[in-house]
Amino acid sequence: MSLSQTVQTNLIHYNSWTGVDVVTTSNQSFLCGYPPAKLDERDPPNRKEWVVPRSMADHSVTTKEIQSWFDSIAKSDSRPSRVTLALVNGDGTVVYYFVHDGVVKPRQN
């Protein structure tokens, strides 16, 4: 099972999301769908959420790579204010983290 399929299965069967689709760009696969409830109390109802599947074995994520996620999604849909990073462990465990648009590398003192 591919990484995207693992996350899609987790979202549908364990987290009760609906309308979960895989969207593939030239260099990245994303998932989009609708959670059963708001992920944040400030979210509007029925907000489409974007998910970026990644393996925990992958290299660390850079700010440039995060920016490319938002740019890629904006080419197929409106630019989201956040995406959800889905990290998949070797045993199939999936953990989720919000990543907001505009993340910048901290200044070095």
SULQUI-V584689 format. One record per helix or strand. SS is the DSSP state (H for helix, E for strand). FROM is the first residue (numbers start at 0). TO is the last residue. If there is no record, write none. Layout:
SS:FROM:TO + SS:FROM:TO
//
This chain:
H:2:13 + E:17:23 + E:28:33 + E:48:54 + H:62:75 + E:81:87 + E:93:99
//
